[in-house]
Amino acid sequence: MNGGDPQGWSAVASGWAELWGGFAEPVWRAVVDASGAGPGTVVLDVGCGSGDLLAHLDKLGTSTAGIDPATGMVELARTRVPNTDLRVGSAEHLPWPDASFDLVTSINALQFADDTLDALAEMARVVKPGGYIAISNWAEDDRNDLNTIENAVARAAGEEPLPDGDLRLPGGLQQLLADGQLDVVSSGLIDVPWAAADDNDLVSAVLLGEDPSAIEAEAPTVVEAARPFRTRSGSYHLNNAFRYALGRPRG
């Protein structure tokens, strides 16, 4: 999937929710613990996708809002968290007044903004004085079993795997917060395991959004590359990691 393609994400919304929706839950728990979010906390999730984090927060008694550029994702999220204020839009133009939220989150989404600093500035604008901004994304390539598979697919297609972006590297998220005039309150590396029940789920998840002919052609590469992660039962267990940083605007 192209991370910056809202139409593409709309088309795979239900598949994403089924195969990947709860994947980042260990990160959600870390952010909730670090920020103290709970009953009465007002939270905005930027890049909310299918609403999985919002549903998690809803169970904790928070008041939630979300925004995503993919209409299909927002429509699906509305069925899952019907009492949440959900809107279609970009991270660089948040349609809420200044100082509206106690916590603003962006989990595996901020890196897709056209301008991450502009998006971060908007997040800082809508957070209340003393409130928090939490951002998180995949850690560097060699900490993620999933990258072993994705890199094999790229090489089989005659492409070089993409290098790690700055935000994936140690200190990258903290530097982004500092560049955005935020003080880092908490940060860390979080283990985020992922499992697939069988070959079909594995291929469907890794090649989500590809056309049927590409899936047929690339499926053997995916299964072969995933062999080290196959269990005796035929399922797959992949160890991965996310980095997160929690910041507070200065002043």
C-alpha positions as CSV (number, residue, x, y, z in Angstrom):
1,M,0.0,0.0,0.0
2,N,1.1,3.6,-0.8
3,G,0.8,5.4,2.5
4,G,-0.1,8.6,0.9
5,D,-3.0,7.3,-1.2
6,P,-6.4,8.0,0.4
7,Q,-8.4,6.3,-2.3
8,G,-6.2,3.2,-2.0
9,W,-6.8,3.1,1.8
10,S,-10.5,3.5,1.3
11,A,-10.6,0.5,-1.0
12,V,-8.9,-1.8,1.6
13,A,-10.5,-0.4,4.8
14,S,-12.3,-3.6,5.8
15,G,-9.3,-5.8,5.0
16,W,-7.0,-3.4,6.9
17,A,-9.3,-3.5,10.0
18,E,-9.4,-7.3,9.9
19,L,-5.8,-8.0,9.3
20,W,-3.9,-5.1,10.9
21,G,-6.5,-3.0,12.9
22,G,-5.4,-4.0,16.4
23,F,-1.7,-4.5,15.6
24,A,-0.5,-1.4,17.4
25,E,-2.3,-2.0,20.7
26,P,1.0,-2.3,22.7
27,V,1.8,1.2,21.5
28,W,-1.7,2.5,22.5
29,R,-1.2,1.1,26.0
30,A,2.2,2.8,26.3
31,V,0.7,6.2,25.2
32,V,-2.2,5.9,27.5
33,D,0.1,5.0,30.5
34,A,2.5,7.8,29.7
35,S,-0.2,10.5,29.2
36,G,-2.5,9.4,32.0
37,A,-5.5,9.3,29.6
38,G,-8.7,8.0,31.1
39,P,-12.3,9.1,31.9
40,G,-12.8,12.7,31.0
41,T,-9.7,13.0,28.8
42,V,-10.5,14.5,25.4
43,V,-8.5,12.9,22.6
44,L,-8.0,13.5,18.9
45,D,-6.5,10.7,16.8
46,V,-4.9,12.1,13.6
47,G,-4.8,9.5,10.9
48,C,-7.4,7.4,12.7
49,G,-7.9,4.8,10.0
50,S,-10.6,2.3,10.8
51,G,-11.0,3.6,14.3
52,D,-9.2,0.9,16.3
53,L,-7.4,3.2,18.7
54,L,-10.6,5.3,19.1
55,A,-12.5,2.2,20.1
56,H,-9.8,1.3,22.6
57,L,-9.9,4.8,24.0
58,D,-13.7,4.7,24.1
59,K,-13.6,1.7,26.4
60,L,-11.4,3.7,28.8
61,G,-14.0,6.4,29.1
62,T,-12.3,9.1,27.1
63,S,-14.1,11.6,24.8
64,T,-12.8,11.1,21.3
65,A,-12.5,12.6,17.9
66,G,-10.7,11.4,14.7
67,I,-9.6,12.5,11.3
68,D,-8.3,10.6,8.3
69,P,-7.9,11.5,4.6
70,A,-9.4,8.2,3.5
71,T,-13.2,8.4,3.2
72,G,-13.6,4.7,3.4
73,M,-11.7,4.4,6.6
74,V,-13.7,7.2,8.2
75,E,-17.0,5.5,7.1
76,L,-15.9,2.2,8.7
77,A,-14.7,4.0,11.9
78,R,-18.2,5.6,12.2
79,T,-19.7,2.1,12.4
80,R,-17.3,1.1,15.2
81,V,-17.3,4.3,17.3
82,P,-20.6,6.0,16.5
83,N,-20.4,8.5,19.3
84,T,-17.0,9.8,18.1
85,D,-16.6,13.1,16.2
86,L,-15.1,11.8,12.9
87,R,-14.1,13.9,9.9
88,V,-12.4,13.4,6.6
89,G,-9.4,15.7,6.2
90,S,-5.6,16.1,6.4
91,A,-3.2,16.4,9.3
92,E,-2.1,19.8,8.1
93,H,-5.6,21.3,8.3
94,L,-7.4,20.1,11.5
95,P,-11.0,21.4,11.6
96,W,-11.2,22.1,15.3
97,P,-10.6,25.2,17.4
98,D,-7.4,26.0,19.2
99,A,-6.9,24.2,22.6
100,S,-9.6,21.6,22.0
101,F,-7.9,18.4,23.2
102,D,-6.0,17.0,26.2
103,L,-4.2,14.5,24.0
104,V,-3.5,14.4,20.3
105,T,-2.2,11.1,18.9
106,S,-0.9,10.0,15.5
107,I,0.0,6.3,15.3
108,N,1.8,5.2,12.2
109,A,0.3,8.1,10.3
110,L,2.2,11.4,10.7
111,Q,5.0,10.2,8.4
112,F,2.5,10.2,5.5
113,A,1.7,13.9,5.9
114,D,2.9,16.2,3.0
115,D,4.7,18.3,5.6
116,T,5.3,16.6,9.0
117,L,6.2,19.9,10.7
118,D,3.1,21.6,9.5
119,A,1.0,18.7,10.7
120,L,2.8,18.7,14.0
121,A,2.1,22.5,14.3
122,E,-1.6,21.8,13.7
123,M,-1.6,19.1,16.4
124,A,0.1,21.6,18.8
125,R,-2.5,24.2,17.9
126,V,-5.5,22.1,18.9
127,V,-4.0,20.7,22.1
128,K,-4.8,22.4,25.4
129,P,-2.1,24.1,27.5
130,G,-0.4,21.3,29.4
131,G,-1.7,18.7,27.0
132,Y,0.2,16.0,25.2
133,I,1.0,15.0,21.6
134,A,1.9,11.4,21.0
135,I,3.5,10.1,17.7
136,S,4.6,6.7,16.8
137,N,5.7,4.6,13.8
138,W,7.7,1.6,12.8
139,A,11.2,1.2,14.2
140,E,14.2,0.7,11.9
141,D,14.1,-2.1,9.3
142,D,16.3,-4.7,11.2
143,R,13.9,-4.7,14.2
144,N,11.0,-5.9,12.1
145,D,10.4,-9.4,10.8
146,L,7.8,-8.0,8.5
147,N,10.6,-6.1,6.6
148,T,12.3,-9.3,5.8
149,I,9.3,-10.3,3.8
150,E,8.6,-6.9,2.2
151,N,12.3,-6.6,1.2
152,A,12.2,-10.1,-0.4
153,V,9.1,-9.0,-2.4
154,A,10.9,-5.8,-3.5
155,R,14.0,-7.7,-4.6
156,A,12.0,-10.3,-6.5
157,A,10.4,-7.4,-8.4
158,G,13.9,-6.0,-9.3
159,E,13.6,-3.2,-6.8
160,E,15.9,-2.1,-4.0
161,P,14.2,-2.0,-0.5
162,L,13.5,1.5,0.7
163,P,16.0,2.9,3.3
164,D,14.8,3.7,6.8
165,G,13.3,7.1,7.1
166,D,14.6,9.5,9.8
167,L,11.5,9.0,12.0
168,R,12.2,5.2,12.2
169,L,15.7,5.7,13.6
170,P,16.7,6.1,17.2
171,G,16.0,9.7,18.3
172,G,14.1,10.5,15.1
173,L,10.7,11.1,16.8
174,Q,12.3,13.0,19.6
175,Q,14.1,15.3,17.1
176,L,10.8,15.9,15.3
177,L,9.1,17.0,18.5
178,A,12.1,19.3,19.3
179,D,12.0,20.8,15.8
180,G,8.3,21.4,16.4
181,Q,9.0,23.3,19.7
182,L,7.8,20.5,22.0
183,D,9.5,19.1,25.1
184,V,9.8,15.3,25.1
185,V,8.1,13.8,28.2
186,S,8.4,10.1,27.4
187,S,9.7,7.9,24.6
188,G,10.4,4.3,24.0
189,L,10.7,1.2,21.8
190,I,7.7,-1.1,22.0
191,D,7.5,-4.7,20.9
192,V,4.7,-5.2,18.5
193,P,4.2,-8.8,17.5
194,W,2.0,-9.9,14.7
195,A,0.5,-13.3,13.8
196,A,-1.1,-14.8,10.7
197,A,-3.3,-17.9,11.0
198,D,-2.1,-19.4,7.7
199,D,-0.6,-18.8,4.3
200,N,-3.7,-17.1,3.1
201,D,-3.9,-14.5,5.9
202,L,-0.1,-13.9,5.6
203,V,-0.3,-13.2,1.9
204,S,-3.5,-11.1,2.2
205,A,-1.9,-9.0,4.9
206,V,1.5,-8.4,3.3
207,L,0.1,-7.8,-0.2
208,L,-3.0,-5.8,0.9
209,G,-4.1,-3.4,-1.8
210,E,-2.3,-5.3,-4.7
211,D,-4.3,-6.4,-7.7
212,P,-5.1,-10.1,-8.0
213,S,-2.5,-10.8,-10.7
214,A,0.2,-9.2,-8.5
215,I,-0.9,-11.2,-5.5
216,E,-0.8,-14.4,-7.5
217,A,2.7,-13.7,-8.8
218,E,4.1,-12.5,-5.5
219,A,2.5,-15.0,-3.1
220,P,5.2,-17.7,-3.4
221,T,7.9,-15.1,-2.5
222,V,6.0,-14.0,0.5
223,V,5.5,-17.5,1.8
224,E,9.1,-18.5,1.2
225,A,10.5,-15.3,2.9
226,A,8.2,-16.0,5.9
227,R,9.4,-19.6,6.4
228,P,11.6,-18.7,9.4
229,F,8.6,-17.3,11.2
230,R,6.3,-20.3,10.5
231,T,5.2,-22.3,13.6
232,R,4.6,-26.0,13.7
233,S,0.8,-25.4,13.5
234,G,1.2,-23.6,10.1
235,S,0.6,-20.2,11.5
236,Y,3.1,-17.3,11.5
237,H,4.5,-15.2,14.3
238,L,6.5,-12.1,13.4
239,N,8.3,-9.9,16.0
240,N,8.3,-6.2,15.2
241,A,8.9,-2.9,17.0
242,F,7.5,0.6,17.0
243,R,9.0,3.8,18.4
244,Y,6.9,6.4,20.2
245,A,7.5,9.8,21.7
246,L,5.2,11.9,23.9
247,G,5.6,15.6,23.9
248,R,4.2,18.8,25.4
249,P,4.2,22.1,23.5
250,R,6.5,24.7,25.1
251,G,5.1,27.9,26.7
